[in-house]
Amino acid sequence: MIMGAEGFGTKSAISRTYANMGLEEYDKGHPKILSILASVLERTVQKNEKAMKGSKERGVVTVFHGTRSPVLTVQQYIERIFKYSNCSPSCFVVAYVYLERFLNLTDCLLTSLNVHRILITSIVLAVKFVDDDCYNNAYYAKVGGITTAELNKLEMKFLAALDFRLHVSVESFDKYCLQLEKEDNVKLQIDRPIRIFAWGKGMINKDIVSNCSPTVGGYTCRAF
């Protein structure tokens, strides 16, 4: 059984937000929370990297940093994780809560070199906290395009930064849902979505997990 949004608030106002984000049920395709989260993270990355270009500050390099930006966009990566992890949409809200906690408790800035690793780590922890059923780290590592050893290391570093505090109250969950919904309204005012990472040549085969293999910079995907 998947916990999902029904494990959190039930008031009518927040229930409408849940429905709008596709946390309880959604049409064929992807729940809206995926595109909302991707947009928020991409704008954050763009803002941070723009600020870093105009400053001598380059931010703290952590174990979450790769040597180069992955080919997949943030949205493609989130959709890939959702497709293969079979997790509930609510996990992506909880993952965002964890991600914000991590950034607030460390000197780490979200950039194109670390956003994918921080994402897969926060989502894996959210799945383990929210859903009753989950895969092992070897499976999630393959989905995320990193090695099992690396995911294990990232998970422990992330947990240590959060002091192993993974509980998310109903109030916090609802607050972040409303915050993300507000961000979506901001996105609607933008003429076109912001994209941080370039598409690879050709169409990426996202239907076969084994098409992505770990590399020192993140992961590579074979293309048609």
Residue pairs with C-beta under 8 A, 6 or more apart in sequence:
1 132
1 133
2 87
2 88
2 130
2 131
2 132
2 133
3 88
3 90
3 130
3 131
3 132
4 23
4 24
4 88
4 89
4 90
4 130
5 18
5 23
5 24
5 88
5 89
5 90
6 24
7 90
7 130
8 90
8 170
8 173
8 174
9 15
9 18
9 170
9 173
9 174
14 174
14 177
14 178
15 24
17 174
17 177
17 178
17 181
18 24
18 177
19 25
20 32
20 181
21 31
21 32
21 33
21 36
21 89
21 93
21 177
21 180
21 181
21 184
22 30
22 31
22 32
22 33
22 89
23 31
23 33
23 88
23 89
23 90
23 93
23 177
26 32
26 89
30 79
30 82
31 82
31 89
32 184
33 89
33 92
33 93
33 180
34 75
34 78
34 79
34 82
34 89
34 92
35 75
36 180
36 181
36 183
36 184
36 187
37 78
37 92
37 95
37 96
37 180
38 73
38 74
38 75
38 78
39 75
39 183
39 184
39 187
39 193
39 194
40 96
40 180
40 183
41 74
41 110
41 115
41 119
42 73
42 74
42 75
42 193
42 194
42 195
42 196
43 194
44 110
45 74
45 110
45 111
45 112
45 115
45 196
46 194
46 196
48 59
48 109
48 110
48 111
49 111
49 112
49 196
52 58
52 59
52 109
52 111
59 107
59 108
59 109
59 111
60 106
60 107
60 108
60 109
62 106
62 108
62 114
62 157
63 153
63 154
63 157
64 108
64 114
64 117
64 118
64 121
64 154
64 157
65 111
65 113
65 114
65 117
66 113
66 114
66 116
66 117
66 216
66 217
66 218
67 113
67 216
67 217
68 113
68 217
68 218
69 112
69 113
69 196
69 197
69 217
69 218
70 77
70 116
70 145
70 197
70 217
70 218
70 219
71 197
71 198
71 199
71 200
71 204
71 219
71 220
71 221
72 80
72 116
72 197
72 200
72 204
72 219
72 221
73 195
73 196
73 197
73 199
74 115
74 116
74 119
74 196
74 197
76 204
76 206
77 116
77 119
77 120
78 92
78 119
79 206
80 143
80 206
81 87
81 119
81 120
81 123
81 143
81 144
82 89
82 92
83 206
84 143
84 209
85 91
85 123
85 127
85 134
85 135
85 140
85 143
87 123
87 126
87 127
87 130
87 131
87 134
88 130
88 131
90 130
90 173
91 123
91 126
91 127
91 130
91 131
92 123
92 126
93 173
93 176
93 177
93 180
94 126
94 129
94 130
94 168
94 173
95 119
95 122
95 123
95 125
95 126
96 122
96 176
96 180
97 168
97 172
97 173
97 176
98 122
98 125
98 126
98 158
98 162
98 166
99 118
99 119
99 122
100 176
101 162
101 165
102 108
102 118
102 122
102 158
102 161
102 162
103 109
103 110
105 161
105 162
106 161
108 114
108 118
110 118
112 196
112 197
116 144
116 145
116 218
117 144
117 146
117 154
117 218
118 158
120 140
120 143
120 144
120 146
120 151
120 154
121 151
121 154
121 155
121 158
122 158
124 137
124 140
124 144
124 151
124 155
125 155
125 158
125 159
125 166
127 134
127 140
128 134
129 166
129 168
137 148
137 151
137 152
137 155
138 148
140 151
141 147
141 148
141 150
141 151
141 214
142 209
142 210
142 212
143 209
143 212
144 151
144 219
145 212
145 213
145 214
145 215
145 218
145 219
145 220
145 221
146 154
146 214
146 218
146 219
147 214
150 214
159 166
187 193
200 221
200 223
201 223
202 223
202 224
203 223
203 224
204 211
204 221
204 223
204 224
205 211
205 221
205 222
205 223
205 224
211 221
211 222
212 219
212 220
212 221
213 219
213 220
